[in-house]
Amino acid sequence: MEEQKKLGLGSGVAVCMGLIVATSCLVSLGQGSGLAGKSFILPLAIVVVLNSFIALSFAELHRMMPNVTGGLGQYVLVGLGPWASIISNVSAYVITMIFAMAVEVSMCGIVLNSLIPAVPPVVFSLLILFALLAVNLFGIDIFAKVQNVTVVLLIGSMAAMGIMSVFKLGTGVPIPPEAQVPAPMQTTGELISLSAIAFWLFIGVEFIIPVAKDLRNPKRNVLLSMVIALVVLFVVQAVLGSGMTNYVSLDVLQGSDMPHIIFADNLLGKGGQIWMAVVTMLASVSSLNTVMPSTGRILQGMANEKMVPSVFKRVNRKDVPWVGMLLLVGVIVVMIVTGYVNSSGLINLILAGSCFWLSSYVLTHLNVLVLRKRYPNAGRSKRLVFAGIPQIVGIIGNIYMIWNISSDMESRLMIYKVFFVLFILLALYAFIWVRGVQKVNPFKPAYIGKMNIETD
């Protein structure tokens, strides 16, 4: 219905930014800047280009299946079949979200502990997690109502602090260039390998797909929203990352679990620390409040398609899919209580999550190439095809980032251990479930016409 499509381009850009901009991106930005100094702008630029390619792929998939609102899982079901569909959906939007939520709630605890040292970070983290669970179980979606305000506040704060720090306008004393610790990145290859850290700063633009039907001129604005969001974030984060190195030494940035808090303190003193702490908590709570119910709904949707056990279809009196939410919270509680989510493990969790999301992007690009061959007359834009070059380069680039997920070999092995063990278990589950429970061919794709049936 045309009259229902009331969201303009600005709202589309805000949706794309809403789940990208979180506290974890500030940690990655600070640690990446500490590893490479001002040269971190190179991996940032590389990731923007690669994620622009994924934007092209998602835009093409949307044009081919405009009535799909679930996104990746349904697209992959048509292109590569149910086995790959389960892997892509669970890896990108369940496992990765568990890691992301664990990092976010842990950083909330660390921030609050820095303001109130008498209470341990774990206590703060658990209180926040259970409070948000209660809010979402009762369907009181308080924080979602201020999502756009939170994004504007966070982006505005990042831009303001970036400009102040680049031009050395803070109340603190800038670090003299000669006193800076040299960045350990000695070669271009080592510098490019930091793209895996930079990747976390730009993932999630495809969350525009579920609201695409509510956009004005979605054929244009889906892609344009994603590209504008990537460019704006690149400019803001490049400026802020460069400014961080003017007020915090590189060794402190790369070794801190909360580099953005240290930066704000050095830039503006106690006032800056409080300012960044408030923004950090708003971003974390907003992200958690969005991710928690959406992941529960994803599991509910997969249960409706018989891709996971039917228990995930259960809802409470407020029509909330509580089983999936309880599963997510339970896993995160275990990670927090056991100490797996701690200061030294935060960046490794972020990078492990990046591996899963990178894998889903590889499947997305591959899916586009397969569907072009299978449905050559589908409603894609011929101007955006580019002979498959964006998809091929995107696949190579994403695999390269997985291969170079960390410059530290010990950390890399730990990340790979988490990633490959979970990925193998997921692949086995998907195959056994599709073959044994659904009793269908794991590799037989669904017909594209089924996804294009109008469901209004």
N, C-alpha and C positions, 0 to 999 in steps of 0.2 A: 504494500500500500504506500503510494508516494507520499501521502500526507503524514505518515508516521516517520519518515526519514528526516528527522529534525536536527541531527548532529552534523555540524559543519566541520570544516577542515581543522579548525583549532581544537575542537573536542576530540577529533581523531588523533591528533598529535599528543594530546594529554593522555589518552588511553594508552598509546604506545609507550609513553614515558612512565606511566603509573607504576608498573611492576619492575621497570628497569632500575629506576632511581631508588635505591635502598641503602641501608647502612653498609652492607657488605661491599658495595661499589666504592665507598669512601675508603674502606680498608684496602681494597685492591689497588685503588689509585695511589694511596700513600705508599704502600709497599712497592708497587711498580716504579714509582718515581724515585724511591730510595735505591732500587737496584740499578736504575739507568740514568738517574738525574733528569735533566731537561730533554734528553734523547728519548725518553719514554713516549714522546709524541709520535715517533715512528711506528711502534707497535699499535698505538691507538689508531693511527691513520690506516694501517693495514687491516685492522679488524673492522673499521667503518666500511671499507671497500668490500670485504668479505660478507659482512652482514647486509650490505646493500644488495649483494647478489642473492642472499636468502630472502630478502624482501621481494626481489623480482620473482623468485620461485613461488613464494606464497601468493603474490599478486596473480600470477598465472594460474595457480591452482584454484584461487577464488573465482577467476573469470570462467574457468571450466566447470566449476561446481558452485555457483553463486548461492545456493540454498543451504549449503553446509555451514553450520554454526559451531560444530565441535572442533573443527580444525584438523590438526595433524593426523590424529588416529583415523578419521574418516577418509582423508585424502590417501593415506597409505593403504587403507583397506581396498580402495579402488585400484591403486597402482601395483602394490606388491603382495597383497593378500593378508589374511588375518594374523598369521604368525608375526610378520614384520609390524603390523598395526599395533599389536599388544606391546611389542618391544619398544616401539617409538613412543607410544603414549605413556607407558609406565616409566620408562627411563627419563623422559623429559619433564613430565608433569606430575610424577609421584615421587620417584627416588630423588630427583634433583630438588623438588620442593621440600622434601624432608631435610636435606642438607641445608638448603637456603633458610628454612624456618629455624633450624637449630642454630645456625650462625647468627641470625637476626636476634633471636631471643637471648642468646648468650651475650651478645654485645650490649643489649639493653641492660642486662645484669651488671656487666662491667662498668657501663657508664654510670648507673645509679650507685654502684659501690664507690666510684670515685668521688661522688658527691656526699654519700653517707657511708663511710668506711666501716661503721659498726655492723652493718648487715652484709653477709657474704653474697657474692655475685650469684651463686647458685640459688639462693633463696629468692632474690629478686626475679631471676629468670623463671623459676617455677611459678611464682605468684602471677607474673604477667601472662605466662602460657595458660594457666588454669582460668584466669580472669577472661581472656579472649575466648577460650573454649566455652565458658559459661555464656558469654555474650552471644556467640554464634549458635549454640544449642537452643537458646531461647528465641533466636531469630531477631535479636535486637541489633540491627546492623548500624550501629552508631558511627563507627569510624569511616564506613564507606561513604557516608554523606559528606565528609570533608576530604575525600581523596584528592580531588583536583586542587583544593586549597593547600593540602600538604605538599603536593608536587610543586606547585608554584613557590611555596615557602622554601622548599629544599633547593630547587633550581636557583631561585633568587639569592639565597644565602651562599650557595656555592659560587655563583657568579660574582657577588659582592666581595666575598673573601678572596676570590681569585684575583680580581682587579686590584684590591688593596695590597695583596701580597706581591703581585708582579711589579707594581710601581712603588713597593716598599713604603706604603702609607700607614702601616700599623703602628700601634703604640709600643710594640716590642722592638728590640734591636735586631736588624737583619744580620745574617751570618755573612762575613766577608767571603768573597769568592775563593780567596787563597786558603781559607780555613776549612773549606768543604772537603769531605772525604771523597776521593776519586771514585767514580762509579766502577764496579768490577766488570762491567760488560766491555770486553776488549775487541770483539769482532762484530761485524754486521749480523752474522749468523746467530751469535749469542743474543744480540739485541732483538732480532726478529723472534727468537724463541719466547720472549716475554709477551708475545701476542696472546698466549694462553691466559695470562693474568688479565690483559686488557680486554679479552673476550667477555669476561663477566660484567664489564661495564656497559655492554651494549646488547645483551640477550633479552629476548622477550617481546620484540616489536610485533611478533605475530599474534599477540593478544588482541590486536585490532579485529581479527577474523570473527570472533563471536558477536561483535556489535556491528559488523559490516552492513547488515541489512537495514540498520537504523541510520546509516550515513547518507547524506546527500551526495549523489553522483559517486557511488561506491567504486565503479570501474576506475575512476581517476583517483579518488581520495584514499582508497586502501593503500595503494603503493606510495602516493605522495605523503601521507601521514607517516609512514614508516621511514621514508628517506629524510623528511624534515626532522623527525625526532632524532635520528642518528646524527645528522649534521649539527643540530643544536647541542646535543650531548657531547659531541666531539669537541666543539669550541669551548664549552664551559669546562669540561674536564681537562682539556689541554692547558687552559689558562690556570686552573686551580692547581693541577699537578706541578706546573712550572713554578707557580708562586710558593708552593709548599717547600721547595728546595731553597728558597730565599730565607726561610725562617727556621727550618729544621735540618740538621745534618743528615746526610744520606744514610749513614749507618743506623741512626735512630729511626728514620722512616722505615727502612726495610726490616728492622728487628722488632718493631712495636706491633702489638695486637690492636691498638687504637691510635694509629698515626694521625688521624684527622683531629682528635682531641688535643694531642700534643701541639699540633700546628696552630689550632685556634688559640690555645693558651699562649704560645710564643708570639702570635700575631697581635692579640688584643688583651692578654692577661686573663684574669679570672672572669671578666665579662665575656670574653671570647669563648672560654671553656664552657660557660653556662649556655651561651648561645648555641654552640655546636652540640652540646649535650641534649638540649631541648629538641633541636632539629633531628638529631640522631634518633631519639626516642619516638618522635612523631613518624619518621620514615619507617622505623622498624614496626611499630604498632599498625600503621596503615598497611604495610606489606603483609604482615602476618594475618591481619583481619581479612585481607583480600584472598590470600593464598589458602588459608585454612578451609573456608567453605567451598572454594572453587575446586580444590583437589578432592574434597569429599564428593562433589557433584560429578567430577570426572570418573571416579570409581563407581558411582551410582550409574552413570551412563554406560560404562563398560559392562556393569552387571546386567543392565537392560539388554545389551547386545550379547549376553552370555559369554563375555570374555574374562570375567572374574567371578568368584562365587556369588550366588544370589543374595547372600547376607548383606552385601553392600547396597542393595536396593532399599533396605529398611529406612524408614523416616520416622521422626517423632511427631507429636501433635502439631508442631510448627512447620511440618513438611521439611525438616532438616535431615539430610543423610548422615546420621550420627555415627554409624559404624566406621565409615572411612575416616572421619575426623578423629574418633577415638584411637584408631590404629596409628594415625600420624602422630598424635600427641603422645601416645604410649611409647613409640620408638624414640621420639625426641627426649622424653623424660629419661629413658634409659641412657641415651647418649650424654645428657647433662649430668646425671647422678654418677655415672661411671667415670666421668672426667674426660671422655673422648672429645667433647667440645671444650677445649681450653685454649689458652692464649697461643700455644704452639701449634694447635691443631686447626685453628680457624681457617688459615689460608689453604691448608691441605684439603679441608672439606669443600671450600669454594672451588678449588681446582678439580677435585673429584666430580663435583656437580657439573663443572664445565665439560668434562669428558663425556658425561651422559648427554648433555645438551648438544655438544658437537656431533656426537653420533647420530642424534635425531636429525640434525641439519644435513648430515651426509645422506641419510635416508630420504630427506625431503628433496634434495637436488636430484638424487637417483630416480625418485618417484616422478619428477617432472620429465626427465628424459624418457622414461618408460611410457608415460602417458602420451607424450608427443608422438611416439611411434605407433601406439595402439589406437589413439584417437586423433588422427592428423587433422580432422575437420572440426575439432572442439573449439569452443568460443574463446580462444586466447587472442591476445593482441600480437599480430605478426611483427610489429615494430619492436616488441620487447623480447623476442626470441634470441637474437644475436648468435644464431648457429650453435647454441648450447655452450658457448664459451663461459658465461657466468657460472653455470652449473658445474662444468668440469673444473674450472679454477677453484670454485667454492669447495668441491669435494677434496681436491688436493690440499687446499689451504687448511681445511678443517682437520684432515688426517695429520697434516704436518703439526698442527697445534697440539693434537693428542700425543703425537710422538715426542714433542718437546714441551710437555706440560709443566716441567720444572727444570731449572738449570742445576739444581742440587740433586745429585743422584740418589741420595738416601730418601729425600722427599718424593722424588719421582717414583721410586720403587713402592713407597707407601701408598701413593695415589693410585698407581697401577694395580696394586694388590686389592684395594677397595673396589676400584672400577671393574676389573676383570672378574673377580669373584662374584660380585653382584650381577654383572652382565651375563655371565655364564649361567647362573642360577635363574635369571629372568628368561633367557633364551630357552632353557630346559622346561621351565614352567609353561611358557607360551606354547611350545611344541606339544607337550603332554596334554595341556588343556584343550588346545584346538583339535588335536587328533583323538584324544580319549574321551573328552566331555562333549565338545561341540560335534565331534565326529564328521568333520569336514576336511577338505584338502587344505593344509596350512599355507599353501602357496597359490591357491586359486583366488584371484581378485574378484571383488564385487563389481557388478555392472554399474557404469557411471550414471546411467539413467535413474537408478534407484536413489542416488544421492541428490539428483536434481528435481525430484518430485517436490512440488510446492507443499509445505506443511503448515501454512498460516491458518 
